[in-house]
Amino acid sequence: MPTLEAPEERLRKFKYRGKDASVRRQQRMAVSLELRKAKKDEQALKRRNITDLSPDPSSEKLAKGVSLTLDEIVSRVNGTDPHLCFQATQAARKMLSQERNPALKLIVEAGLVPRLVEFLKSSVYPSLQFEAAWALTNIASGPSELTQAVVEGGAVQPLIELLSSPDVAVCEQAVWALGNIAGDSPELRDIVISSNAVPHLLALVSSTVSIPFLRNITWTLSNLCRYKNPYPCAKVVKQMLPVLFYLLQHHDTEILSDTCWALSYLTDGCNERIGQVVGTGVLPRLVELMKSSELSILTPSLRTVGNIVTGTDQQTQVAIDAGMLSVLPQLLRHPRSSIQKEAAWALSNVAAGPCQQIQQLITHGMLPPLVALLKNGEFKVQKEAVWTVANFTTGGTVDQLIQLVQSGVLEPLVNLLSVQDPKIVLIILDVISCILQAAEKLFKKEKLCLLLEELGGIDKIEALQLHENRQIGQTALNIIESYFFEVNDFA
């Protein structure tokens, strides 16, 4: 039998209309967890370098024709001849770079990681440093235990030192390796941060850096912003934000996408975290990027703005002033349901604000696309739209609720009373109750009751009195007794 234990905290806000708007919005933040659950992350945590190209053609020539077994690799790697060490390291890297079944675990179990870490320090042999960094990058792209082996092998500090290498290819490969390590877990992310990687990474960002290299730096910075248990330390975030603001002005799709993802991680939290990001002045640019035809940019920019409006009323107002409400209507009509859902989620958080912000929502023409989603959207989108209406009715004025009814919201809400989702049914009953209360204050209860009857609402609410969920049954009974008892008496 369905249970309503989980959403009780979420539903409680509909019982007390006097609740502070910021409290409602904080409660609404919990809903964002559902929005994210069981959804594949749209940005890669780790990446393996499978390009079979060396930046130094002469180094490829040195190793051309050399095919080594794992035993031979182990033997040569542990030798003292730099040429043989290079050949063996390159052979290991090639094994690790195979598209199918790369020998990540075999290389680790063969005990090669400590030796590869040693090669990172061979500044007189940049080709050897490069191959070692590439091999370690690919090992770190594997499961957590392999990434851990790279860290325990002592790779982090030498990799950070390579960020100052005069050899660009070596430096770039070190950036990539650190990105894979940071992307593994909050623990490994914090090891990279505490080893002072961030200032060295930020120093690499400039207008003269090649776009492929800048993409790698941006992606690594985004991994350093990931995870919230715990969040990256506020001091490091403060260091990164000006550079992320700079990167947000770039024209490259990948750089913009990864920068937006970084900002989405940094805003997925408490108001202080959101305030750090809002304070940089990024919102106008984020709203501009919400208009992008590139899904890889639109998704994380919308997510970031959606996170920001879970903050305080003031933070939400900054997003409104930046123009988010001008962009949301077209996103509510977007052909992709995932974008509709994110847009409806963002809108629901604006609707959780004070009546002044709800009025701005009305003024920007949000009600027609919202009603259209309630009527025709996929169920996952309809649920977010229901939350938007629920927050609207909780914080809106009586006049605003009448405008909501006039937009045609009741018909799709009544139709959704038939869904097999007790949470949504209960929310809709609370919404209908709020609207009936508003109509009563304006002496328009009879008119609204007739409208509900025409839509089949009274029959559905009466039937819900017998629902297996007691809370739904009791709520339906209360509505019938409070608003329709007289109608039934005179029937």
C-alpha positions in Angstrom: 0.0 0.0 0.0 1.4 3.5 -0.9 2.7 5.4 2.1 2.9 9.1 2.7 5.5 9.1 5.4 8.3 10.5 3.2 6.6 13.6 1.9 5.0 14.7 5.2 7.6 17.5 5.6 7.0 18.7 2.1 3.2 18.7 2.5 3.1 20.4 5.8 3.7 23.8 4.2 0.2 23.6 2.6 -1.4 23.4 6.0 -0.2 26.8 7.3 -0.7 29.7 4.9 1.1 32.1 7.2 4.4 30.5 6.7 7.4 32.6 5.8 8.3 32.4 2.1 11.9 31.7 2.7 10.9 28.7 4.9 8.7 27.4 2.1 11.5 27.7 -0.3 13.9 25.9 2.0 11.4 23.1 2.3 11.1 23.1 -1.5 14.9 22.6 -1.8 14.3 19.0 -0.6 12.3 18.3 -3.7 15.3 19.0 -5.8 16.8 15.8 -4.5 13.9 13.9 -6.2 14.6 15.8 -9.4 18.1 14.5 -9.4 17.6 10.9 -8.2 18.3 8.0 -10.5 19.4 10.5 -13.2 22.7 10.0 -14.9 25.1 12.8 -14.4 25.3 14.7 -17.6 28.9 15.7 -17.1 31.7 13.1 -17.0 33.3 12.4 -13.6 36.4 10.9 -15.2 37.8 10.6 -18.6 40.3 8.2 -20.2 42.8 9.5 -22.8 42.5 6.9 -25.6 44.0 9.0 -28.4 47.0 7.2 -29.7 49.0 10.3 -30.4 52.2 11.5 -28.8 53.0 15.2 -28.8 56.6 14.3 -29.7 56.9 12.4 -33.0 60.5 11.5 -32.3 59.4 9.7 -29.1 57.0 7.6 -31.1 59.8 6.8 -33.5 61.9 5.6 -30.6 59.3 3.1 -29.6 58.1 2.1 -33.0 57.9 -1.6 -33.5 58.4 -2.3 -29.8 55.8 -4.7 -28.5 56.2 -5.8 -24.9 54.5 -8.3 -22.6 53.5 -7.2 -19.2 56.5 -9.1 -17.7 58.8 -7.3 -20.0 57.2 -3.9 -19.2 57.7 -4.6 -15.4 61.3 -5.6 -16.0 62.2 -2.5 -18.1 60.3 0.0 -16.0 62.3 -1.1 -12.9 65.6 -0.8 -14.8 68.0 2.1 -14.9 68.2 2.7 -18.6 66.1 5.8 -19.4 65.5 4.6 -23.0 64.2 1.2 -21.9 62.1 2.9 -19.1 60.5 5.1 -21.8 59.8 2.2 -24.1 58.2 0.2 -21.3 56.2 3.2 -19.9 54.9 3.9 -23.4 53.9 0.2 -23.9 52.1 0.3 -20.6 50.3 3.5 -21.6 49.2 1.9 -24.8 47.8 -1.0 -22.9 45.9 1.4 -20.7 44.6 3.4 -23.7 42.9 0.5 -25.5 39.2 1.3 -26.1 38.1 -2.1 -25.0 39.2 -3.9 -21.8 42.2 -1.7 -20.9 44.5 -3.4 -18.5 44.0 -0.9 -15.7 43.9 -3.4 -12.9 46.7 -5.5 -14.3 49.1 -2.6 -14.4 48.3 -1.6 -10.8 48.6 -5.2 -9.6 51.9 -5.5 -11.3 53.2 -2.8 -8.9 53.9 -0.2 -11.6 52.3 2.9 -10.0 55.1 3.9 -7.7 57.6 3.7 -10.5 55.3 5.7 -12.8 55.1 8.3 -10.1 58.9 8.4 -10.0 59.0 9.1 -13.7 56.9 12.2 -13.2 59.9 13.7 -11.5 62.3 13.0 -14.4 62.4 16.6 -15.7 65.4 15.9 -18.0 63.1 13.4 -19.9 59.9 15.2 -20.6 58.7 12.5 -23.0 59.0 10.0 -20.1 57.1 12.4 -17.8 54.4 12.7 -20.4 54.0 8.9 -20.9 53.9 8.4 -17.1 51.4 11.1 -16.6 49.2 9.7 -19.4 49.4 6.2 -17.9 48.4 7.5 -14.4 45.6 9.5 -16.0 44.1 6.4 -17.4 44.6 4.3 -14.3 42.9 7.1 -12.3 39.9 7.1 -14.8 39.0 3.6 -13.5 37.1 2.5 -10.4 37.8 4.2 -7.0 40.2 1.6 -5.8 42.5 2.2 -8.8 42.2 6.0 -8.4 43.1 5.5 -4.7 46.1 3.4 -5.7 47.4 6.4 -7.8 47.0 8.7 -4.8 48.6 6.3 -2.4 51.4 5.9 -4.8 52.2 9.5 -4.2 51.1 11.0 -7.5 49.3 14.1 -6.4 52.2 16.3 -5.5 54.4 15.5 -8.5 51.4 16.0 -10.8 50.9 19.5 -9.2 54.5 20.3 -9.8 54.1 19.4 -13.4 51.5 22.2 -13.8 54.6 24.4 -13.9 56.4 22.3 -16.6 57.7 24.2 -19.6 56.4 21.3 -21.7 52.8 22.1 -22.5 51.8 18.5 -23.3 53.2 17.3 -20.0 51.4 20.1 -18.2 48.1 19.4 -19.9 48.4 15.6 -19.1 49.0 16.5 -15.4 45.8 18.7 -15.4 43.8 15.7 -16.8 45.2 13.3 -14.2 44.3 15.7 -11.4 40.8 16.1 -12.8 40.3 12.3 -12.7 41.6 12.1 -9.1 39.4 15.1 -8.0 36.3 13.6 -9.7 36.5 10.3 -7.8 35.2 11.4 -4.4 35.1 14.4 -2.0 38.0 12.8 -0.1 40.3 12.7 -3.1 39.0 16.1 -4.3 40.1 17.5 -0.9 43.5 15.9 -1.1 44.1 17.6 -4.5 42.8 20.9 -3.0 44.9 20.6 0.2 48.0 19.9 -1.9 47.6 23.5 -3.3 46.6 22.5 -6.8 44.1 25.3 -7.3 46.4 28.3 -7.5 48.6 26.5 -10.0 45.5 25.5 -12.1 44.1 29.0 -12.0 47.5 30.4 -13.2 47.2 28.3 -16.3 44.0 30.1 -17.5 44.8 32.8 -20.0 43.8 34.0 -23.4 46.9 32.5 -25.0 46.1 28.9 -23.9 44.9 26.6 -26.6 41.2 25.7 -26.5 41.8 22.0 -26.0 44.0 22.7 -23.1 41.6 25.3 -21.6 38.8 22.6 -21.9 40.9 20.3 -19.8 41.6 23.0 -17.2 37.9 24.0 -17.0 36.8 20.4 -16.6 39.3 19.8 -13.8 38.2 23.0 -12.1 34.6 21.7 -12.3 35.5 18.5 -10.6 37.1 20.5 -7.8 33.7 22.1 -7.3 31.9 18.8 -7.2 30.3 17.1 -4.1 28.6 18.5 -1.1 29.4 16.1 1.7 31.5 18.1 2.4 31.5 21.0 0.1 34.9 22.3 -1.2 36.2 24.7 1.3 34.9 28.3 1.0 38.4 29.8 0.7 39.2 27.7 -2.4 35.7 28.5 -3.9 36.5 32.2 -3.5 39.7 31.7 -5.4 38.0 29.9 -8.2 35.0 32.1 -8.7 36.7 35.0 -10.6 38.2 32.5 -13.0 34.9 30.7 -13.5 33.3 34.1 -14.2 36.0 34.7 -16.9 35.5 31.3 -18.4 31.7 31.9 -18.6 32.4 34.6 -21.2 34.1 32.1 -23.5 32.6 31.1 -26.8 33.6 27.4 -26.8 30.7 25.0 -26.1 32.7 22.6 -23.9 34.2 25.3 -21.8 30.9 27.0 -21.3 29.2 23.7 -20.4 31.8 22.6 -17.8 31.9 26.1 -16.3 28.1 26.0 -15.9 28.3 22.6 -14.3 30.9 23.9 -11.9 28.6 26.8 -10.9 25.7 24.3 -10.6 27.7 22.3 -8.0 28.6 25.5 -6.1 25.0 26.7 -5.9 23.6 23.3 -4.9 23.6 24.1 -1.2 23.0 26.6 1.6 22.2 30.3 1.0 25.8 31.3 1.9 27.1 29.1 -0.9 24.5 30.5 -3.3 25.5 34.0 -2.2 29.1 33.5 -3.0 28.2 32.7 -6.6 25.5 35.4 -7.0 27.9 38.0 -5.6 30.2 37.5 -8.6 27.6 39.0 -10.9 27.2 35.8 -13.1 23.4 35.8 -13.3 22.9 37.9 -16.4 25.3 35.7 -18.3 23.7 32.5 -17.0 20.3 33.7 -18.1 21.7 34.5 -21.5 23.1 31.0 -21.7 19.7 29.6 -20.8 18.7 30.7 -24.4 21.4 28.5 -25.9 20.4 26.0 -28.6 23.1 23.7 -27.2 21.6 21.3 -24.7 25.1 20.9 -23.1 25.0 24.6 -22.2 21.3 25.0 -21.6 21.0 22.1 -19.1 23.7 23.2 -16.6 22.9 27.0 -16.9 19.2 26.3 -16.2 20.2 24.0 -13.3 22.4 26.7 -11.8 19.7 29.4 -12.0 17.2 26.8 -10.6 19.6 26.3 -7.6 20.0 30.0 -7.1 16.2 30.5 -6.7 16.1 28.0 -3.9 18.0 30.7 -1.9 16.7 33.7 -0.2 14.0 36.0 -1.6 16.8 38.6 -2.3 18.8 36.0 -4.3 15.7 35.0 -6.2 15.0 38.6 -7.0 18.5 39.0 -8.5 17.7 36.1 -10.8 14.4 37.7 -11.7 16.1 41.1 -12.4 18.6 39.3 -14.6 15.7 38.2 -16.8 15.1 34.6 -15.9 11.3 35.0 -16.1 11.6 36.2 -19.7 13.4 33.0 -20.7 11.4 30.4 -18.7 8.2 30.4 -20.8 10.1 29.2 -23.9 11.8 26.5 -21.8 8.5 25.3 -20.4 7.6 24.7 -24.0 10.9 23.1 -24.9 10.6 19.9 -27.0 12.7 18.0 -24.4 10.7 16.9 -21.3 13.9 17.0 -19.2 14.2 20.8 -19.9 10.5 21.3 -19.2 10.9 19.6 -15.9 14.0 21.7 -14.8 12.2 24.9 -15.9 9.1 23.9 -14.0 11.2 23.1 -10.9 12.9 26.5 -11.2 9.5 28.2 -11.6 8.2 26.4 -8.5 10.9 28.0 -6.4 10.0 31.4 -7.6 6.4 30.6 -6.8 7.5 29.7 -3.3 8.4 33.4 -2.8 6.4 36.4 -1.6 3.3 37.6 -3.5 5.4 40.3 -5.2 7.5 37.6 -6.9 4.4 35.6 -7.7 3.0 38.7 -9.4 6.1 39.0 -11.5 5.6 35.4 -12.5 2.0 36.3 -13.7 3.2 39.4 -15.5 5.8 37.4 -17.5 3.1 35.2 -18.8 4.0 32.0 -16.9 0.4 30.8 -16.4 -0.5 29.7 -19.9 2.6 27.4 -20.5 2.2 26.1 -16.9 -1.4 25.1 -17.5 -0.3 23.5 -20.9 2.2 21.4 -19.0 -0.4 20.3 -16.5 -2.7 19.3 -19.4 -0.2 17.7 -21.8 3.2 17.2 -20.2 4.8 13.9 -19.3 3.8 12.9 -15.7 7.3 13.7 -14.3 6.8 17.3 -15.7 3.2 17.5 -14.5 4.4 16.7 -11.0 6.8 19.7 -11.0 4.0 21.9 -12.4 1.7 20.7 -9.6 4.4 21.8 -7.1 4.5 25.2 -8.8 0.7 25.6 -8.5 0.9 24.4 -4.8 3.5 27.0 -3.9 1.6 29.7 -5.8 -1.6 29.0 -3.9 0.3 28.9 -0.6 1.9 32.3 -1.0 -0.4 34.1 -3.4 -3.0 36.7 -2.6 -6.7 36.1 -3.1 -6.7 38.1 -6.3 -3.7 36.1 -7.6 -5.5 32.8 -6.9 -8.5 34.1 -8.9 -6.1 34.8 -11.8 -4.8 31.3 -11.4 -8.3 29.9 -11.7 -9.1 32.1 -14.7 -6.0 30.7 -16.5 -7.8 27.3 -16.6 -5.7 25.5 -14.0 -8.7 23.6 -12.4 -9.5 21.3 -15.3 -6.0 19.6 -15.5 -5.8 19.5 -11.7 -9.1 17.7 -11.5 -8.0 15.3 -14.2 -4.8 14.6 -12.2 -6.8 13.5 -9.2 -7.0 10.1 -10.9 -3.2 9.4 -10.9 -1.7 6.6 -8.8 0.6 8.9 -6.9 -0.8 9.7 -3.4 1.6 12.6 -2.8 0.4 14.4 -5.9 -3.3 13.7 -5.2 -2.9 15.1 -1.7 -1.2 18.2 -2.9 -3.9 18.8 -5.5 -6.6 18.4 -2.8 -4.8 21.0 -0.7 -4.6 23.4 -3.7 -8.3 23.0 -4.4 -9.0 23.7 -0.7 -6.8 26.9 -0.8 -8.7 28.1 -3.9 -12.1 27.4 -2.3 -11.0 29.4 0.7 -10.0 32.3 -1.5 -13.3 32.1 -3.4 -15.2 32.2 -0.1 -13.5 35.4 0.9 -14.6 37.0 -2.4 -18.2 35.6 -2.0 -17.6 33.5 -5.2 -17.7 30.1 -3.6 -21.0 29.0 -5.3 -19.6 29.9 -8.7 -16.4 28.0 -8.1 -18.3 25.0 -6.8 -20.4 24.9 -10.0 -17.2 25.1 -12.1 -15.7 22.2 -10.1 -19.0 20.2 -10.6 -18.9 20.9 -14.4 -15.3 19.6 -14.5 -16.3 16.4 -12.6 -14.3 17.6 -9.6 -17.0 17.0 -7.0 -17.5 13.3 -8.1 -13.7 12.7 -8.0 -13.3 14.3 -4.5 -16.3 12.3 -3.2 -14.8 9.1 -4.5 -11.4 10.0 -2.9 -13.1 9.8 0.6 -12.9 6.0 0.2 -9.2 6.1 -0.9 -6.9 3.5 0.8 -4.7 6.3 2.0 -6.3 7.7 5.1 -4.8 11.2 4.7 -6.3 11.5 1.3 -9.7 10.2 2.5 -9.8 12.6 5.4 -8.7 15.6 3.2 -11.4 14.8 0.6 -14.0 14.5 3.4 -13.0 17.8 4.9 -13.4 19.5 1.5 -16.9 18.0 0.9 -18.1 18.8 4.4 -16.7 22.4 4.3 -17.7 23.5 0.8 -20.1 21.1 -0.8 -22.3 19.8 2.0 -25.0 22.4 1.3 -24.8 21.7 -2.4 -25.4 18.0 -1.6 -28.3 18.9 0.7 -30.1 20.8 -2.0 -29.3 18.2 -4.7 
